[in-house]
Amino acid sequence: MNKAFESAAAVCRALALCGAIAALALWIPFSVALSPVQQSQQASASSLRIGTIKAINGTAIKLAQDSGPDVSITLQPSTRIVRIAPGEKDLKNATPIQFQDLQIGDRILVGGKPSDDNSSLVASSVVVMKRSDLEARHQQDLQDWQKRGVGGLVSTVDASAGTVTISVVSFSGKKDLIVRTSKSTVIRRYAPDSVKFDDAKPGTLHEIHPGDQLRARGDRNADGTELTADEIVSGTFRNVAGTVNSVDPGASTLSVQDLLSKKSVVVKVTADSRLRQLPPEMAQLIAMRLKGTVAGVAVSGATPNSSADQTAGSSQPEPVPKGADEGVTPRSGGTGGRSSGTPDLQQLLSRMPAASLADLHQGDAVMLVSTEGAGGTGTAIQLLIGVEPILQASASAGQAIMLAPWSLSAPAGDLGGP
């Protein structure tokens, strides 16, 4: 190991990052196992700064820290810079790079001498994760979440046994799936009142409660009734299906009359909220499918799932709107997840045209998922308009196609998650 590697390795050891780097994945920043307070305390004590490059001017870098205000980083000719790939367990495979190789959006861990007011730092070493590497890793993780991911409502939690049972809702009904965890399972919890997956914090099974939404990624057993999780994320959310009472553009809020609870629900729409317009033809197709399910008759032309998928509670192939993938083979069950097939409902919704608060009017039918919120006002995560045919098809339609609070189509720096 040359001097550049030795210096960078010393920086990592100082912050105990070598173990954390082993857990690095697409959406996990440096020191994912540490709370923001712990990160700030350790970074200050060790003269380390962790974050994303916000701007580059000459030999100076403006660093947006994971915790704390932006800080100015000055690099010198003697500053050692090495590049590591997401997922690397240590720095033995690190590659020396030059200052000109750094770009806005790269993730860096900087060690050096801070100024008296901690607003700047002269760097002695820099460990870099390139933005392009993170985006490539994002695509890999995205495909894996789509292939081996499953989501549903939590029905029971047995922390001592390390299991969570979720109810997976599909057009064919509800099925229970046991999610098994181990010491290596990454467990994260959605931050309260946050709409971004990036804000998910390290969590434990004890924080998960019945009624929470949970998504897991892992391998299923042979009959599809259990999943051994590599990673799970959970949170407490509100799912609402109803009609718009009023829209307040000034406050960016929306009042909706929930058809299930018969109560008025107020949600705030932010720049991070995902609003989608459901095309009439797709809404009609989904409504027809719901009617067929309610009547106990399969929709003509639908391809049944394999018995393994049915046992696991995976939905049957959803109707595919014009422009979406068509003519693909049905999903197959079995250990290791599903093969490529007709996109599931959440994937289809992510491709729908974007909408805005200005598109909503009193009396419009909507479906949404939001945070619990403080003071009774949650923040919209996903909101779908153009759903009148769906809500007319079945009184329980809002539950039948419950929206997920995470998006698998979000860019690497925005999570939407999985």
C-alpha positions in Angstrom: 0.0 0.0 0.0 1.6 3.3 -1.0 1.7 6.5 1.0 -1.5 7.8 -0.5 -3.4 4.8 0.5 -1.8 4.8 4.0 -2.9 8.3 4.6 -6.4 7.7 3.4 -6.6 4.5 5.4 -5.6 6.4 8.6 -8.4 8.9 8.0 -10.9 6.1 7.7 -9.6 4.3 10.8 -9.9 7.6 12.8 -13.6 7.7 12.1 -14.1 3.9 12.1 -15.3 4.1 8.6 -13.8 1.0 7.2 -16.7 -1.0 8.7 -19.2 1.5 7.5 -17.9 1.5 4.0 -18.7 -2.2 3.9 -22.4 -1.3 4.3 -22.3 1.5 1.6 -25.0 1.1 -0.9 -26.7 3.4 -3.4 -28.5 5.6 -1.0 -26.3 5.2 2.1 -23.8 8.1 2.7 -20.5 7.7 4.6 -21.1 6.9 8.3 -24.6 5.6 7.7 -24.5 3.8 11.0 -24.0 7.1 12.8 -26.6 9.6 13.8 -26.2 13.2 12.5 -25.1 14.3 16.0 -22.6 11.4 16.3 -21.3 12.3 12.8 -20.9 15.9 13.7 -19.1 15.1 17.0 -16.7 12.6 15.5 -16.0 14.7 12.4 -15.2 17.7 14.6 -13.0 15.7 17.0 -11.1 14.0 14.1 -10.8 17.1 11.9 -12.9 15.3 9.3 -15.6 16.5 7.0 -18.1 14.3 5.2 -20.5 15.4 2.5 -21.1 16.2 -1.2 -19.2 18.6 -3.4 -21.4 21.6 -4.0 -19.0 23.9 -6.0 -15.4 24.0 -7.2 -13.5 27.2 -7.6 -9.8 26.9 -8.4 -8.3 24.8 -5.6 -11.2 25.4 -3.3 -14.2 23.1 -2.8 -17.5 24.1 -1.2 -18.7 21.1 0.7 -22.3 20.5 1.7 -21.9 18.5 4.9 -24.1 15.7 5.8 -24.5 17.4 9.2 -23.8 21.0 9.7 -23.3 24.1 7.5 -21.4 24.2 4.2 -17.6 24.3 4.7 -14.8 25.6 2.4 -12.1 23.0 1.7 -8.7 24.1 0.3 -6.6 21.5 -1.5 -2.8 21.7 -1.7 -0.3 20.1 -4.1 0.5 17.7 -1.3 -3.1 16.7 -0.6 -3.6 12.9 -1.3 -6.7 12.0 -3.2 -8.0 8.5 -3.7 -11.1 7.1 -5.3 -13.1 4.2 -4.0 -16.1 2.4 -5.4 -19.5 2.1 -3.5 -19.5 -1.1 -1.6 -15.8 -1.4 -1.0 -14.9 -2.8 2.4 -11.5 -1.1 2.7 -9.1 1.0 0.8 -6.8 -1.6 -0.7 -8.6 -1.2 -4.0 -8.5 2.6 -3.9 -7.1 4.4 -6.9 -5.1 7.7 -6.7 -6.7 10.5 -8.7 -6.0 14.2 -9.4 -7.8 17.3 -8.2 -9.1 17.9 -11.7 -10.9 14.6 -11.5 -13.2 15.9 -8.8 -16.7 17.0 -9.9 -19.8 18.6 -8.4 -22.0 15.8 -6.8 -19.0 13.6 -5.8 -19.1 12.3 -2.2 -16.0 13.0 -0.2 -14.4 12.3 3.2 -11.8 15.0 3.9 -9.2 15.0 6.6 -7.1 18.0 7.5 -6.6 21.1 9.6 -9.7 23.2 10.3 -9.8 26.9 10.9 -10.5 28.3 14.3 -14.2 28.9 13.5 -14.5 25.5 11.7 -15.8 27.3 8.6 -12.9 26.0 6.5 -10.4 23.2 6.3 -7.0 22.7 4.6 -7.2 19.2 3.3 -4.3 16.7 3.8 -6.3 13.7 2.4 -9.5 13.1 0.4 -11.4 9.9 -0.1 -13.8 10.2 -3.0 -16.9 8.3 -4.3 -17.6 9.6 -7.8 -21.1 10.7 -8.6 -21.0 8.5 -11.7 -20.1 5.5 -9.6 -23.0 6.2 -7.3 -25.4 6.6 -10.2 -24.3 3.3 -11.7 -24.7 1.6 -8.3 -28.1 3.2 -8.1 -29.2 1.5 -11.4 -27.9 -1.8 -10.1 -29.8 -1.4 -6.8 -32.9 -0.2 -8.6 -33.0 -3.3 -10.8 -32.4 -5.5 -7.7 -35.3 -3.8 -5.8 -37.6 -4.4 -8.7 -36.5 -8.0 -9.1 -36.3 -9.1 -5.4 -38.4 -6.4 -3.7 -41.8 -6.8 -2.1 -43.9 -4.4 0.0 -47.0 -4.4 2.1 -48.6 -3.5 5.4 -47.1 -4.8 8.6 -49.5 -7.2 10.5 -47.2 -8.6 13.2 -43.6 -8.0 14.5 -41.6 -10.6 16.4 -38.4 -8.8 17.3 -37.0 -11.8 19.3 -37.4 -14.1 16.3 -36.3 -11.4 13.9 -39.4 -11.6 11.7 -42.0 -9.3 10.4 -45.2 -10.5 8.7 -46.6 -8.2 6.1 -49.9 -8.3 4.2 -49.3 -8.0 0.5 -52.3 -6.5 -1.3 -53.0 -7.4 -4.9 -55.9 -7.4 -7.3 -56.5 -11.1 -6.3 -56.7 -10.3 -2.6 -54.3 -10.3 0.4 -51.5 -12.7 1.1 -49.2 -12.9 4.2 -45.5 -13.0 3.7 -43.0 -13.6 6.5 -39.9 -11.3 6.2 -36.9 -12.8 8.1 -34.0 -10.7 9.2 -30.5 -11.5 10.3 -27.5 -9.6 11.8 -26.5 -8.6 8.3 -29.9 -7.2 7.3 -29.8 -3.4 6.8 -32.8 -1.9 8.6 -33.9 1.7 8.0 -36.8 3.8 9.2 -38.4 6.6 7.3 -37.9 10.0 9.0 -41.0 11.5 10.5 -42.7 14.0 8.1 -40.1 13.4 5.4 -40.9 12.5 1.8 -37.4 11.6 0.8 -35.9 8.1 1.1 -32.5 9.7 1.6 -33.7 10.8 5.0 -34.4 7.2 6.1 -32.4 6.5 9.3 -30.8 3.3 10.7 -33.5 1.6 12.7 -34.5 -1.6 14.5 -37.3 -4.1 14.4 -38.6 -2.7 17.7 -39.5 0.6 15.8 -41.8 -1.2 13.4 -45.4 -1.5 14.3 -48.6 -3.1 12.9 -50.1 -0.9 10.3 -46.7 0.5 9.1 -45.7 0.1 5.5 -42.6 -2.0 4.8 -40.6 -2.8 1.8 -38.0 -5.6 1.8 -35.4 -6.8 -0.6 -34.1 -10.4 -0.5 -34.6 -14.0 -1.6 -37.8 -16.0 -1.2 -38.1 -19.6 -0.2 -39.2 -22.3 -2.6 -43.0 -21.8 -2.0 -42.8 -18.0 -1.8 -44.2 -17.7 1.7 -41.1 -16.3 3.3 -38.3 -13.8 2.3 -34.9 -13.6 3.8 -34.2 -9.9 3.8 -30.9 -8.2 2.8 -32.5 -4.8 3.5 -35.8 -3.4 4.7 -37.2 0.1 5.1 -40.4 1.0 7.0 -42.4 3.9 8.1 -45.8 5.1 9.3 -47.9 6.7 6.6 -51.5 7.7 5.8 -53.2 6.3 2.7 -56.2 8.4 1.6 -58.7 7.9 -1.2 -61.4 10.6 -1.5 -62.5 13.8 -3.1 -60.9 17.3 -3.0 -62.7 19.7 -0.6 -60.4 22.7 -1.3 -57.0 23.7 -2.7 -54.9 26.5 -1.1 -52.2 27.4 -3.6 -50.7 30.1 -1.3 -50.1 27.6 1.5 -49.5 24.7 -0.9 -52.1 22.6 0.9 -54.9 20.3 -0.1 -58.0 19.3 1.9 -59.4 15.9 1.0 -62.5 14.1 2.2 -61.4 10.6 3.0 -64.0 8.1 1.8 -63.1 5.5 4.4 -62.9 7.5 7.6 -65.4 10.2 6.4 -63.0 12.8 7.8 -61.3 15.7 6.2 -57.5 15.3 5.7 -55.1 18.2 5.1 -51.8 17.6 3.4 -49.0 19.9 2.3 -47.6 19.6 -1.2 -43.8 20.3 -1.5 -41.3 20.2 -4.3 -40.4 16.7 -3.3 -44.0 15.5 -3.5 -44.7 13.3 -6.5 -48.0 14.1 -8.3 -49.1 12.0 -11.2 -52.0 12.2 -13.7 -53.6 8.8 -14.5 -54.7 8.7 -18.1 -58.4 7.8 -18.6 -57.7 4.6 -20.5 -55.5 3.3 -17.7 -58.0 4.3 -15.0 -60.7 2.4 -16.9 -58.5 -0.7 -17.3 -57.7 -0.8 -13.6 -61.4 -0.2 -12.7 -62.4 -3.1 -15.0 -59.8 -5.3 -13.3 -61.1 -4.4 -9.9 -64.7 -5.1 -10.9 -63.6 -8.5 -12.3 -61.8 -9.4 -9.1 -64.8 -8.3 -7.0 -67.1 -10.5 -9.1 -64.6 -13.4 -8.9 -64.0 -13.4 -12.6 -60.6 -13.0 -14.2 -60.3 -10.2 -16.7 -60.1 -11.4 -20.3 -56.6 -11.6 -21.6 -54.9 -11.6 -18.2 -52.0 -14.0 -17.8 -52.1 -15.8 -14.4 -49.1 -15.8 -12.2 -47.3 -19.0 -11.2 -48.4 -20.7 -8.1 -45.3 -19.5 -6.2 -46.2 -15.9 -6.8 -49.8 -16.4 -5.9 -48.7 -18.0 -2.6 -46.4 -15.1 -1.9 -49.1 -12.6 -2.5 -47.6 -10.9 -5.6 -50.1 -9.2 -7.8 -51.2 -10.6 -11.1 -49.9 -8.7 -14.1 -51.5 -5.3 -14.1 -53.2 -3.8 -17.1 -50.6 -2.1 -19.3 -51.4 1.3 -20.7 -50.5 2.4 -24.2 -46.8 3.1 -24.3 -45.8 0.9 -21.4 -44.0 -2.4 -21.9 -46.2 -5.0 -23.6 -45.8 -8.5 -24.8 -43.5 -9.6 -22.0 -43.5 -12.9 -20.3 -45.3 -13.4 -17.0 -43.3 -13.2 -13.8 -42.0 -16.5 -12.4 -41.8 -17.4 -8.8 -39.1 -19.3 -6.9 -36.0 -18.5 -4.9 -34.1 -15.4 -5.9 -37.1 -13.2 -6.9 -39.0 -12.7 -10.1 -37.9 -12.6 -13.6 -38.7 -9.6 -15.9 -42.4 -9.3 -16.6 -45.3 -6.9 -16.8 -44.4 -3.9 -14.7 -46.2 -3.8 -11.4 -48.6 -0.9 -10.6 -46.1 1.2 -8.8 -43.7 1.0 -11.7 -46.5 2.0 -14.1 -47.5 4.9 -11.9 -44.0 6.3 -11.9 -44.2 6.6 -15.7 -47.4 8.6 -15.7 -47.5 12.3 -16.7 -46.5 14.7 -13.9 -49.3 16.9 -12.4 -49.3 19.9 -10.2 -51.5 21.5 -7.5 -53.0 23.8 -10.2 -54.5 20.7 -11.8 -56.6 19.9 -8.8 -60.1 21.3 -8.3 -62.9 20.8 -5.8 -64.7 17.5 -6.3 -61.8 15.8 -8.1 -61.1 12.2 -7.0 -57.6 11.6 -5.7 -55.5 8.9 -4.0 -52.5 9.8 -1.9 -50.0 8.6 0.6 -48.6 11.1 3.1 -46.6 11.3 6.2 -48.4 11.3 9.5 -47.5 15.0 10.0 -47.5 17.3 13.0 -50.7 19.1 14.1 -52.8 16.9 11.8 -51.2 18.2 8.6 -49.1 15.6 6.7 -46.8 16.0 3.7 -47.9 14.4 0.4 -45.4 11.8 -0.8 -47.4 10.5 -3.8 -50.6 11.9 -5.1 -52.6 10.4 -8.0 -55.4 12.2 -9.8 -57.8 11.0 -12.5 -58.9 8.0 -10.3 -62.7 8.5 -10.5 -63.3 5.2 -12.4 -61.2 3.3 -9.8 -63.0 4.6 -6.8 -66.4 4.0 -8.5 -65.4 0.4 -9.2 -65.0 -0.7 -5.6 -65.6 0.8 -2.2 -62.3 -0.7 -1.1 -60.4 0.4 -4.2 -58.2 2.8 -2.3 -56.9 -0.2 -0.3 -56.8 -2.5 -3.2 -54.1 -0.4 -5.0 -52.6 1.3 -2.0 -49.9 3.7 -3.1 -46.3 3.1 -1.9 -44.5 5.8 0.0 -41.3 5.2 -1.9 -40.4 5.4 -5.6 -38.0 3.1 -7.3 -37.6 5.5 -10.2 -36.1 8.4 -8.3 -32.6 9.6 -9.2 -29.6 8.6 -7.1 -29.4 11.8 -5.2 -33.2 12.1 -4.5 -34.4 9.1 -3.1 -37.2 7.9 -3.7 -36.1 4.7 -2.9 -37.1 1.7 -3.3 
